[in-house]
Amino acid sequence: MTSMLDGCTPWPEEFVDRYWAAGHWRGNTLDNLLRGWALQYGPRTALVHGGTRITYANLNRRVGRMAAGFRLRGLRPGQRVVVQLPNVAEFVITLFALMRVGAVPVFCPVSHREPEVSHLVRVTEAVGYVGPSTSQGFDHAAMAAAIAAQGPFLRRVFTLDAPDTASSYGGLTTDPSGCHYFPLSSIDAPPDPAHAQSADQVAFFLLSGGTTEAPAPKLIPRTHNDYAYQARAAAELVSLAEDDVYLAALPAEFNFTFGCPGIVGTFSVGGTVVLVESPDPAACLPVIERERVTITSVVPSVAQAWLNELPAAQADLSRLRLVQIGGAPPLHRATAERIGPEWGCRLQQVFGMAEGLLTLTRPADPDETVLTTKGRPLSPDDEIRIVDVDGKDVPDGEVGELLTRGPYTLRGYYRAPDHNARSFTTDGYFRTGNLARRTPDGNLVVSGRLTGGLTTGGAGHM
């Protein structure tokens, strides 16, 4: 067994050997990959947010300085830090800086409040929190202070902007519980030598899509090896190149946005990532025109809103070549049929979950396949089973529960042994809780969720 963070389930050695031999896993940490991209693509634009434009060389430099600043503030390898930031440049810089320290980011939607965030802090024993001081009228700094007061873990709060002076901890010093407060902009120091890390360690935690049996999200450990492979393979599948411009319209902490191929996949080829803080058409359509966006990923409701708004917006989408659509509820065929003609681009249907498995239609697939299925698994080593209530495989064309294992699919949720006993078969297949059938040509049609019986965090949550 490979050594992973305590509380994680490793891949069995025979699978580790298989994924290495196949070239899926290559032993590079995401942080080391960023260093390489900075050398390879230095002067190219890596990141755009509003009027801010950051080259690859500058992104790597800022990551190095922030990592050194985090070390000065006491962060150590292996410690967990909850990151709850909107789609701003600091989201990307912070994540890579934490990984450079060897700390483990815990991705957290900006919409989560004290019940969910305190749960994440407790389960991961997070010593740090990075978030806005306030966002859309909500006081995140005060929430973090309340969680710190519950003790005993949270001791460092880094805020995107200085908290409102009316806030209890507007002075950004130390509160009575011993928690220290810092503006994120102050986390800056001359870079020091990198912390040597292993690519089989956990790079970060994603959150499950929630379940019907428990509101608290479950934690999904993603290793450097498995995530680098996922993003690289997805980038290859959509022929991503350095002249591509990816619009991160959905929250950047979604697996769909971060690595399907998303932000990480775009970086891997020297492309440009454009961040917007809302998927609303008013925020996105002008940016697609201005930044000459070529690829993006959205959920069906966002696609519908863009379609409805486009005639009035009169935005030029002529550079757009591919739109990925995933997530629940499913894309209606009538909506799918409009995308190609009205946007002048190719549609790609995607089914995925933060737990791992990605299935995608291929750019060369017939229209009918793209309109009616979720495509085929990303990896040749993605193993798929569709089973009945007794766990027996059903014939192609019949609906059953989708089970999967593979080189980027988890073998267990973090610190959740009871749940893992229900969510995984004895031979390591993840029970997704999704109902699906396989077409004669090997494409998947996902038809809903299991009800009543076993449900997991899959839910098609990207």
Long-range contacts (C-beta under 8 A, 24 or more apart in sequence): 2-200, 3-198, 3-200, 3-201, 4-200, 4-201, 4-202, 4-221, 4-223, 5-78, 5-104, 5-201, 5-202, 5-221, 5-414, 7-414, 7-415, 8-202, 8-221, 8-412, 8-414, 9-410, 9-411, 9-412, 9-420, 10-200, 10-411, 11-411, 12-428, 15-405, 15-407, 15-428, 16-200, 18-381, 19-225, 19-229, 19-381, 19-407, 22-380, 22-381, 22-407, 24-225, 24-229, 24-233, 24-379, 24-381, 24-407, 24-408, 25-199, 25-200, 25-225, 25-226, 25-229, 25-407, 26-199, 26-225, 26-228, 26-229, 27-199, 27-225, 28-199, 28-224, 28-225, 28-228, 29-99, 29-197, 29-198, 29-199, 29-201, 29-203, 29-224, 30-96, 30-99, 30-203, 30-224, 30-227, 30-228, 30-264, 31-63, 31-96, 31-99, 31-100, 31-194, 31-197, 32-194, 33-228, 33-267, 33-268, 34-59, 34-60, 34-63, 34-96, 34-267, 35-60, 35-194, 37-267, 37-268, 37-270, 40-270, 41-242, 41-270, 44-242, 44-270, 44-272, 45-272, 46-267, 46-272, 46-273, 47-89, 47-92, 47-272, 47-273, 47-275, 48-272, 48-273, 48-274, 48-275, 48-291, 49-87, 49-88, 49-89, 49-274, 49-275, 49-276, 52-89, 54-89, 56-267, 56-270, 59-92, 59-93, 59-96, 61-191, 62-93, 62-97, 63-93, 63-96, 63-97, 63-100, 64-97, 64-100, 64-191, 65-188, 65-189, 65-190, 65-191, 66-93, 66-94, 66-97, 66-187, 66-188, 67-97, 67-98, 67-100, 67-101, 67-191, 68-188, 68-189, 68-190, 68-191, 68-192, 69-97, 69-186, 69-187, 69-188, 69-189, 70-97, 70-98, 70-101, 70-103, 70-187, 71-101, 71-189, 71-192, 72-189, 73-156, 73-158, 73-180, 73-182, 73-187, 74-155, 74-156, 75-101, 75-103, 75-127, 75-128, 75-156, 76-101, 76-102, 76-103, 77-101, 77-102, 77-103, 77-195, 77-197, 78-102, 78-103, 78-104, 79-103, 79-104, 79-126, 79-127, 79-128, 80-104, 80-105, 80-106, 80-124, 80-125, 80-126, 80-127, 80-128, 80-205, 81-105, 81-106, 81-126, 81-127, 81-128, 81-129, 81-130, 82-106, 82-108, 82-117, 82-120, 82-121, 82-124, 82-126, 82-128, 82-129, 82-130, 82-131, 83-107, 83-108, 83-130, 83-131, 83-253, 84-108, 84-109, 84-110, 84-112, 84-117, 84-129, 84-130, 84-131, 84-132, 84-140, 85-110, 85-130, 85-131, 85-132, 85-160, 85-252, 86-110, 86-132, 86-135, 86-251, 86-277, 87-248, 87-251, 87-252, 87-275, 87-276, 87-277, 88-160, 88-275, 88-277, 89-275, 90-160, 90-184, 91-252, 91-253, 91-275, 92-252, 92-263, 92-273, 92-275, 94-130, 94-158, 94-184, 95-204, 97-187, 99-203, 99-204, 100-194, 100-195, 101-195, 102-195, 102-197, 103-128, 104-202, 104-203, 104-204, 104-205, 105-204, 105-205, 106-204, 106-205, 106-219, 107-204, 107-205, 107-206, 107-207, 107-253, 107-258, 108-207, 108-253, 109-207, 109-251, 109-253, 110-135, 110-251, 113-138, 113-143, 114-143, 114-146, 114-147, 115-215, 115-216, 116-216, 116-217, 117-143, 117-144, 117-147, 118-147, 118-150, 119-216, 119-217, 120-207, 120-217, 120-219, 121-147, 121-153, 121-154, 122-153, 123-219, 123-414, 123-415, 124-205, 124-219, 124-414, 125-153, 126-153, 126-154, 127-153, 127-154, 127-155, 127-156, 128-154, 128-155, 128-156, 128-157, 128-158, 129-154, 129-156, 129-157, 129-158, 130-158, 130-159, 130-160, 130-184, 131-157, 131-158, 131-159, 131-160, 132-159, 132-160, 132-161, 133-159, 133-160, 133-161, 133-162, 133-163, 133-164, 133-167, 134-163, 134-164, 134-167, 139-163, 139-164, 139-167, 141-167, 141-169, 141-181, 142-167, 142-168, 142-169, 144-179, 145-169, 145-175, 145-177, 145-179, 148-175, 148-177, 148-179, 149-175, 149-176, 149-177, 149-179, 151-177, 154-179, 155-179, 155-180, 156-180, 156-182, 157-181, 157-182, 158-182, 158-183, 158-184, 158-187, 159-183, 159-184, 160-184, 161-185, 197-224, 198-224, 199-223, 199-224, 199-225, 199-228, 200-224, 200-225, 203-227, 205-414, 206-253, 206-255, 206-354, 207-253, 207-354, 208-354, 208-355, 208-413, 208-456, 208-457, 208-458, 208-459, 208-461, 209-353, 209-354, 209-457, 209-458, 209-459, 209-460, 209-461, 210-457, 210-459, 210-461, 211-433, 211-455, 211-456, 211-457, 211-459, 212-455, 213-455, 217-457, 218-413, 218-414, 218-416, 218-419, 218-457, 219-413, 219-414, 219-415, 219-416, 220-354, 220-355, 220-410, 220-413, 220-414, 220-457, 221-410, 221-414, 222-408, 222-410, 226-356, 226-407, 226-408, 227-259, 227-264, 227-408, 228-264, 229-379, 229-407, 229-408, 230-259, 230-260, 230-356, 230-358, 230-378, 230-408, 231-259, 231-260, 231-261, 231-262, 231-264, 231-265, 231-268, 232-261, 232-265, 232-268, 233-378, 233-379, 234-259, 234-260, 234-261, 234-262, 234-265, 234-358, 234-360, 234-378, 235-261, 235-265, 235-266, 235-268, 235-269, 237-261, 237-360, 237-362, 237-378, 238-295, 238-322, 238-324, 238-348, 238-363, 239-363, 240-265, 240-266, 240-268, 240-269, 240-271, 240-295, 241-269, 241-271, 242-269, 242-270, 242-271, 243-271, 243-294, 244-269, 244-271, 244-272, 244-294, 244-295, 245-271, 245-272, 245-273, 245-274, 245-291, 245-292, 245-293, 245-294, 245-295, 245-319, 246-271, 246-272, 246-273, 246-274, 246-293, 246-294, 246-295, 246-296, 247-274, 247-276, 247-284, 247-287, 247-288, 247-291, 247-293, 247-295, 247-296, 248-273, 248-274, 248-275, 248-276, 248-296, 249-276, 249-279, 249-284, 249-296, 249-297, 249-298, 249-302, 250-279, 250-297, 250-298, 250-299, 250-302, 250-462, 254-354, 254-462, 255-352, 255-353, 255-354, 255-462, 256-297, 256-324, 256-326, 256-327, 256-350, 256-352, 256-462, 257-297, 257-462, 260-297, 260-324, 260-326, 260-350, 260-352, 260-358, 260-462, 262-297, 279-305, 280-305, 281-305, 281-306, 281-308, 281-309, 281-310, 281-313, 282-309, 282-313, 285-309, 285-310, 285-313, 285-315, 285-317, 286-313, 286-315, 288-315, 288-317, 288-319, 288-320, 289-315, 289-316, 289-317, 292-319, 293-319, 293-320, 294-319, 294-320, 294-321, 294-322, 295-320, 295-321, 295-322, 295-323, 295-324, 296-320, 296-323, 296-324, 297-323, 297-324, 297-325, 297-326, 297-350, 297-462, 298-323, 298-324, 298-325, 299-325, 299-326, 299-327, 299-328, 299-462, 300-325, 300-327, 300-329, 300-330, 300-331, 300-332, 300-335, 303-331, 303-335, 303-339, 304-335, 307-335, 307-338, 307-339, 307-342, 310-342, 310-343, 317-343, 317-344, 317-345, 318-344, 320-344, 320-345, 321-345, 321-346, 322-346, 322-347, 322-348, 322-363, 323-347, 323-348, 324-348, 324-349, 324-350, 324-360, 325-349, 325-350, 326-350, 326-351, 326-352, 326-460, 326-462, 327-460, 327-461, 327-462, 328-459, 328-460, 328-461, 330-446, 333-371, 333-372, 336-370, 336-371, 337-371, 346-370, 347-371, 348-375, 349-373, 349-374, 349-375, 350-374, 350-375, 350-462, 351-375, 351-434, 351-444, 351-446, 351-460, 352-460, 352-462, 353-432, 353-457, 353-458, 353-459, 353-460, 353-461, 353-462, 354-457, 354-461, 354-462, 355-409, 355-410, 355-430, 355-432, 355-456, 355-457, 355-458, 356-404, 356-406, 356-408, 356-409, 356-410, 356-430, 357-382, 357-384, 357-404, 357-406, 357-408, 357-409, 357-430, 357-432, 358-382, 358-408, 359-443, 359-444, 361-443, 369-441, 369-443, 372-445, 373-439, 373-443, 373-444, 373-445, 374-443, 374-444, 374-445, 374-446, 375-443, 375-444, 376-442, 376-443, 376-444, 377-404, 377-406, 378-408, 379-406, 379-407, 379-408, 381-406, 381-407, 382-406, 382-407, 382-409, 383-429, 384-438, 384-444, 385-429, 386-436, 386-437, 386-438, 389-453, 391-425, 394-437, 396-437, 396-438, 396-439, 396-440, 397-437, 397-438, 397-439, 397-440, 398-437, 399-435, 399-436, 399-437, 399-447, 400-435, 400-436, 400-437, 401-431, 401-432, 401-433, 401-434, 401-435, 401-436, 401-450, 401-454, 402-432, 402-434, 402-435, 402-436, 402-444, 402-446, 403-429, 403-430, 403-431, 403-432, 404-429, 404-430, 404-432, 405-429, 405-430, 413-457, 419-456, 422-454, 422-456, 423-454, 423-456, 423-457, 430-456, 430-458, 431-456, 432-456, 432-458, 433-457, 433-458, 433-459, 434-458, 434-459, 434-460
